[in-house]
Amino acid sequence: MKTLKTLLILGSLALITSCKKDGYLDRLPLSSITEPTFFKNENDLMLYANQFYTSLPTQNFIQDNQSDDKVPSSINAFLAGQYVVPNTDASYNWTNIRNVNYFLQRYNNAEASAAIKNQYAGEIRFFRALFYWGLSKRYGDVAWYSKDLTEKSEELYAPRTPRNIVMDSVLADLNFAVENIPADNVSAGRLHKYAAAALKARICLWEGTRRKYFGVEGSEKYLREALSAAELIMGSNKYSLYSTGNPTTDYYNLFIQQELNGNTESILGRRYLQSILMNGISRTLGETGTGYSKDFVQNYLCSDGLPTALSTKYKGDNTPEDEFADRDPRAKQTIATKGFVLLQNSDGSKDIIDLPRIGTNTANTRSEERR
């Protein structure tokens, strides 16, 4: 027994010595990012930036339940004034901020041209602007970090940064993105100059309007930045409203196309590819448990361009047919009315709306969501 133990110990020592000689114990991980092996070339920069594309907003059919446009299946605590603000929530997450800053501290190590490095730095700064805008909208003053931190960083205990400084930093990120991301990206679905300009226009319009109506200095600067970004997009002559000349179907068809790449109304379309990225929109629409409110339906003008309260074409709301007659054609392309095909079955038969499906898990009002 003693001899066996001695042999096992000697064998283990020989194995360790062998590993040390061939450097096995010093090898870097092959399945995770490490500084000595990453940020070496353009492909590394692209792969790192790819992770943030899943953060771009997608369809959310229940988000409007907290507005006067939808009627949820149960009382909404926010609308009822009963919402209790928690100490924290999932939105107060700094992982993305740290990850973008990690890139910005290291991307210059790559062996690539300055234009390529600035392109991907522009993409990353686009996402940092998006992330910080979300935090600022929700929490107001938040700490601004321009470098990645560790659990030992003293900056973790720094006070919040005034939101005007945060938003000025967001604007600087957006300007860098617009200036450095190419206008024509060779990869469909990837960020380009005009997508960055669109986000800049949206954020600056929001910030400028907020400052104006809250009496905060700097509103005009942001509104002018929003204007210049919008003019850049319009001046490119790349974009226009989608139209085939049929206003009764174009609005609906715009949102059900399998591929938005090349569509003149799509500035940055989300691409769904079989076996790579799919969605469950058909099921979601069938089980939303919500419905459009009367207030939302009234937003649609009549065919003469007048609101229902002033138009002689409005036939009243005794029936759904009356309510949607002679209205803006987008109304019937948004709300499922009589005759809408809900489902085409494999045997060729169709499920068609006749009466509003109130009382099911589909709709709480007679204005069921169509798209």
DOLUMSE-90362 format. One record per residue (C-alpha): x, y, z; chain. Coordinates in Angstrom, 2 decimals. Example, Ala and Ser with C-alpha at 12.3 -4.5 7.8 and 13.67 -1.06 7.14 Angstrom:
2
12.30/-4.50/7.80/A .
13.67/-1.06/7.14/A .
This chain:
371
0.00/0.00/0.00/A .
2.87/2.33/0.91/A .
4.55/1.53/-2.39/A .
1.34/2.32/-4.30/A .
1.01/5.73/-2.63/A .
4.63/6.51/-3.43/A .
4.09/5.63/-7.09/A .
0.96/7.81/-7.29/A .
2.81/10.80/-5.82/A .
5.74/10.36/-8.19/A .
3.36/10.03/-11.12/A .
1.51/13.22/-10.17/A .
4.78/15.14/-9.88/A .
5.84/13.91/-13.29/A .
2.51/15.00/-14.80/A .
2.75/18.49/-13.28/A .
6.33/18.84/-14.50/A .
5.24/17.82/-17.99/A .
2.44/20.42/-17.99/A .
4.85/23.10/-16.87/A .
7.31/22.29/-19.65/A .
4.77/22.59/-22.46/A .
3.21/25.72/-20.95/A .
-0.23/24.14/-20.56/A .
-0.80/25.67/-17.15/A .
0.02/29.10/-18.54/A .
-2.45/28.97/-21.42/A .
-5.07/31.71/-21.60/A .
-8.80/30.83/-21.73/A .
-10.01/30.00/-25.24/A .
-13.70/30.75/-24.65/A .
-13.57/34.16/-22.96/A .
-12.14/37.60/-23.70/A .
-8.71/38.28/-22.24/A .
-6.64/41.37/-22.94/A .
-3.53/39.56/-24.21/A .
-5.54/37.70/-26.87/A .
-8.34/40.11/-27.80/A .
-8.61/43.58/-29.38/A .
-5.96/42.54/-31.90/A .
-7.73/43.23/-35.20/A .
-10.87/44.55/-36.89/A .
-12.73/41.27/-36.43/A .
-12.23/41.45/-32.66/A .
-13.67/44.97/-32.60/A .
-16.71/43.87/-34.60/A .
-17.34/40.78/-32.47/A .
-17.19/42.81/-29.26/A .
-19.60/45.43/-30.62/A .
-22.05/42.73/-31.74/A .
-23.10/41.95/-28.16/A .
-24.85/45.30/-27.78/A .
-27.17/44.94/-30.76/A .
-29.53/42.82/-28.67/A .
-30.03/45.93/-26.51/A .
-31.78/47.80/-29.32/A .
-35.51/48.20/-28.62/A .
-37.97/45.69/-30.07/A .
-41.76/45.46/-30.17/A .
-43.49/45.58/-26.81/A .
-47.23/45.09/-27.03/A .
-48.03/45.66/-23.37/A .
-45.86/48.70/-22.65/A .
-48.68/51.05/-23.60/A .
-50.80/49.51/-20.84/A .
-49.33/52.30/-18.70/A .
-50.81/54.94/-21.01/A .
-54.30/56.04/-21.97/A .
-53.96/54.25/-25.32/A .
-54.51/50.72/-23.97/A .
-56.87/48.99/-21.56/A .
-55.14/46.16/-19.64/A .
-56.92/43.13/-18.21/A .
-56.39/44.31/-14.62/A .
-56.04/47.64/-12.86/A .
-52.68/49.22/-13.64/A .
-51.09/50.38/-10.40/A .
-49.15/53.13/-12.16/A .
-52.24/54.67/-13.79/A .
-54.24/54.26/-10.59/A .
-51.64/56.18/-8.60/A .
-50.94/53.12/-6.45/A .
-47.44/52.31/-7.69/A .
-44.88/52.07/-4.90/A .
-41.41/53.12/-6.03/A .
-38.94/50.36/-5.11/A .
-35.46/50.92/-3.73/A .
-34.02/49.41/-6.91/A .
-35.10/47.41/-9.94/A .
-33.70/45.55/-12.92/A .
-33.31/48.78/-14.89/A .
-30.67/50.02/-12.44/A .
-28.01/47.87/-14.05/A .
-24.51/49.03/-14.93/A .
-23.23/45.94/-16.75/A .
-23.62/47.48/-20.19/A .
-21.96/50.71/-19.08/A .
-18.94/48.80/-17.79/A .
-18.75/46.70/-20.95/A .
-18.78/49.67/-23.33/A .
-16.16/51.44/-21.25/A .
-14.03/48.28/-21.25/A .
-13.95/48.48/-25.05/A .
-13.19/52.20/-25.16/A .
-10.18/51.72/-22.90/A .
-8.67/49.03/-25.17/A .
-9.82/49.29/-28.78/A .
-6.80/51.34/-29.86/A .
-4.64/48.24/-29.32/A .
-6.08/46.67/-32.46/A .
-4.01/46.51/-35.62/A .
-6.45/48.37/-37.85/A .
-6.70/51.72/-39.58/A .
-7.80/54.77/-37.62/A .
-11.03/54.87/-39.64/A .
-11.90/51.28/-38.73/A .
-11.11/51.78/-35.06/A .
-13.17/54.98/-34.96/A .
-16.05/53.23/-36.72/A .
-16.39/50.65/-33.96/A .
-15.69/53.21/-31.26/A .
-18.58/55.15/-32.82/A .
-20.85/52.11/-32.54/A .
-19.89/51.59/-28.91/A .
-20.41/55.27/-28.07/A .
-23.82/55.09/-29.80/A .
-24.78/52.35/-27.35/A .
-23.30/54.17/-24.37/A .
-25.45/57.18/-25.27/A .
-28.50/54.92/-25.52/A .
-27.80/53.27/-22.17/A .
-27.16/56.53/-20.32/A .
-30.23/58.16/-21.85/A .
-32.32/55.31/-20.47/A .
-30.80/55.70/-17.01/A .
-31.22/59.47/-17.05/A .
-34.87/59.26/-18.12/A .
-35.63/56.90/-15.30/A .
-33.46/58.18/-12.47/A .
-32.41/61.75/-13.28/A .
-28.92/62.32/-11.88/A .
-26.74/59.22/-12.30/A .
-23.00/58.66/-11.97/A .
-21.11/59.18/-15.24/A .
-18.31/56.70/-15.79/A .
-15.95/56.97/-18.74/A .
-13.80/53.95/-17.89/A .
-14.44/50.40/-16.72/A .
-14.27/49.87/-12.99/A .
-13.56/46.94/-10.71/A .
-15.13/46.06/-7.39/A .
-12.26/47.91/-5.72/A .
-12.60/51.18/-7.67/A .
-13.16/54.21/-5.46/A .
-15.36/55.75/-8.17/A .
-18.07/53.27/-7.23/A .
-18.74/55.41/-4.17/A .
-18.79/58.71/-6.03/A .
-21.93/60.88/-5.84/A .
-24.36/61.14/-8.72/A .
-23.38/63.36/-11.63/A .
-25.81/66.23/-12.42/A .
-28.01/65.13/-15.31/A .
-27.13/68.16/-17.45/A .
-23.50/66.97/-17.43/A .
-24.60/63.41/-18.18/A .
-26.70/64.51/-21.14/A .
-23.92/66.74/-22.48/A .
-21.71/63.64/-22.40/A .
-24.44/61.67/-24.19/A .
-24.52/64.35/-26.89/A .
-20.73/64.14/-27.28/A .
-21.01/60.37/-27.77/A .
-23.73/60.81/-30.39/A .
-21.73/63.43/-32.28/A .
-18.75/61.09/-32.37/A .
-20.96/58.26/-33.65/A .
-22.46/60.41/-36.43/A .
-19.03/61.60/-37.51/A .
-17.28/58.22/-37.53/A .
-19.78/55.50/-38.46/A .
-19.90/55.13/-42.27/A .
-22.98/56.26/-44.16/A .
-23.15/52.98/-46.07/A .
-22.37/50.00/-43.90/A .
-21.66/46.90/-45.96/A .
-23.37/44.66/-43.39/A .
-27.18/44.87/-43.49/A .
-28.68/45.59/-40.08/A .
-25.51/47.21/-38.77/A .
-25.35/50.77/-37.47/A .
-24.64/53.53/-39.97/A .
-24.33/57.32/-39.92/A .
-28.04/58.00/-40.40/A .
-29.11/55.54/-37.71/A .
-26.81/57.40/-35.32/A .
-28.29/60.70/-36.51/A .
-31.82/59.35/-35.92/A .
-30.99/58.48/-32.32/A .
-29.34/61.86/-31.88/A .
-32.45/63.64/-33.21/A .
-34.71/61.66/-30.90/A .
-32.63/62.13/-27.76/A .
-31.98/65.82/-28.41/A .
-35.66/66.49/-29.11/A .
-36.57/64.77/-25.85/A .
-33.89/66.59/-23.86/A .
-34.55/69.97/-25.46/A .
-38.30/69.70/-24.88/A .
-37.78/68.58/-21.30/A .
-35.48/71.50/-20.57/A .
-37.87/73.95/-22.20/A .
-40.94/72.94/-20.21/A .
-39.06/72.40/-16.95/A .
-37.39/75.78/-17.27/A .
-33.88/74.33/-17.45/A .
-31.12/76.18/-19.29/A .
-29.90/74.79/-22.60/A .
-33.14/73.81/-24.30/A .
-32.43/75.71/-27.52/A .
-29.04/74.03/-27.94/A .
-30.59/70.57/-27.85/A .
-33.50/71.48/-30.09/A .
-31.09/72.87/-32.69/A .
-29.01/69.69/-32.46/A .
-32.19/67.67/-33.05/A .
-32.98/69.81/-36.08/A .
-29.51/69.44/-37.59/A .
-29.57/65.66/-37.11/A .
-32.99/65.38/-38.77/A .
-31.85/67.60/-41.64/A .
-28.82/65.37/-42.15/A .
-31.10/62.36/-42.61/A .
-33.54/64.16/-44.90/A .
-30.71/65.69/-46.92/A .
-29.32/62.24/-47.70/A .
-32.39/61.52/-49.90/A .
-32.16/57.89/-48.81/A .
-35.44/57.71/-46.91/A .
-39.11/58.25/-47.65/A .
-42.49/56.93/-46.53/A .
-43.20/53.41/-47.75/A .
-45.85/53.45/-50.45/A .
-47.05/51.22/-53.25/A .
-49.83/53.66/-54.07/A .
-52.42/51.81/-51.99/A .
-53.11/53.72/-48.74/A .
-55.59/51.08/-47.53/A .
-52.88/48.42/-47.14/A .
-49.46/50.10/-47.22/A .
-49.34/51.02/-43.53/A .
-50.15/47.47/-42.43/A .
-47.86/45.83/-44.98/A .
-44.94/47.97/-43.84/A .
-44.97/46.17/-40.49/A .
-45.39/42.59/-41.73/A .
-42.57/42.46/-44.26/A .
-40.11/39.63/-43.81/A .
-37.17/41.84/-44.81/A .
-36.90/45.59/-44.21/A .
-33.42/45.86/-45.69/A .
-33.79/48.24/-48.63/A .
-37.16/49.59/-47.49/A .
-37.02/53.37/-47.86/A .
-38.88/53.97/-44.58/A .
-36.55/51.77/-42.55/A .
-33.53/53.60/-41.15/A .
-32.38/50.69/-38.99/A .
-34.51/47.59/-39.40/A .
-34.33/44.58/-37.11/A .
-33.57/41.53/-39.23/A .
-35.25/38.21/-38.44/A .
-33.50/35.22/-39.97/A .
-34.68/31.63/-39.69/A .
-32.59/29.56/-37.24/A .
-30.80/32.74/-36.07/A .
-33.36/35.25/-34.78/A .
-37.12/34.73/-34.80/A .
-40.12/36.27/-33.02/A .
-43.46/35.18/-31.66/A .
-45.56/38.10/-32.84/A .
-48.51/36.00/-34.02/A .
-48.88/34.36/-30.63/A .
-48.23/37.63/-28.80/A .
-50.97/39.42/-30.71/A .
-53.33/36.55/-29.98/A .
-52.72/36.61/-26.23/A .
-52.06/40.23/-25.31/A .
-55.01/40.46/-22.94/A .
-55.39/44.13/-23.77/A .
-57.17/46.39/-26.23/A .
-57.05/49.91/-27.61/A .
-58.90/52.53/-25.61/A .
-61.67/54.79/-26.84/A .
-59.30/57.72/-26.44/A .
-56.81/56.08/-28.81/A .
-59.45/55.33/-31.44/A .
-60.62/58.94/-31.34/A .
-57.12/60.06/-32.36/A .
-57.77/58.96/-35.93/A .
-59.18/61.77/-38.04/A .
-62.03/61.35/-40.45/A .
-61.41/61.11/-44.18/A .
-61.96/64.87/-44.54/A .
-59.04/65.56/-42.19/A .
-61.23/66.67/-39.28/A .
-61.56/65.11/-35.81/A .
-64.69/63.12/-35.05/A .
-66.12/65.97/-32.97/A .
-66.11/68.31/-35.99/A .
-66.52/66.08/-39.03/A .
-69.86/65.51/-40.73/A .
-68.50/62.18/-42.00/A .
-68.34/60.64/-38.53/A .
-71.17/58.15/-38.18/A .
-70.98/57.65/-34.44/A .
-69.95/54.63/-32.43/A .
-73.10/52.55/-32.08/A .
-71.38/49.80/-34.06/A .
-67.74/49.11/-34.96/A .
-68.70/49.49/-38.63/A .
-69.99/53.02/-37.99/A .
-67.01/53.98/-35.84/A .
-64.42/53.10/-38.48/A .
-66.27/54.30/-41.56/A .
-64.69/57.25/-43.39/A .
-61.69/57.36/-41.06/A .
-57.97/57.70/-41.64/A .
-57.11/54.44/-43.50/A .
-54.44/53.65/-40.91/A .
-57.17/53.02/-38.31/A .
-58.34/49.75/-39.87/A .
-54.73/48.78/-40.49/A .
-53.96/49.07/-36.78/A .
-57.18/47.80/-35.21/A .
-58.73/44.45/-36.13/A .
-62.23/45.14/-37.45/A .
-64.93/42.96/-39.02/A .
-63.55/40.83/-41.84/A .
-59.96/40.76/-40.63/A .
-58.36/37.33/-41.13/A .
-56.96/36.27/-37.77/A .
-55.57/32.94/-38.89/A .
-55.25/30.94/-42.07/A .
-55.39/27.25/-41.20/A .
-53.42/24.46/-42.86/A .
-56.59/23.09/-44.47/A .
-57.23/26.40/-46.21/A .
-59.98/27.58/-43.86/A .
-59.76/30.97/-42.18/A .
-60.61/32.40/-38.78/A .
-62.21/35.75/-39.51/A .
-63.39/38.43/-37.09/A .
-67.13/38.94/-37.11/A .
-67.91/40.41/-33.70/A .
-65.35/41.94/-31.30/A .
-63.70/39.23/-29.20/A .
-64.26/40.94/-25.87/A .
-63.92/38.77/-22.78/A .
-61.21/36.48/-24.12/A .
-57.52/36.63/-23.31/A .
-57.15/38.51/-26.59/A .
-59.05/41.77/-26.12/A .
-60.59/43.81/-23.32/A .
-62.19/46.30/-25.67/A .
-63.78/46.02/-29.08/A .
-60.65/47.60/-30.55/A .
-58.35/44.59/-30.82/A .
-54.73/45.04/-31.81/A .
-53.95/44.08/-35.39/A .
-50.27/44.91/-35.61/A .
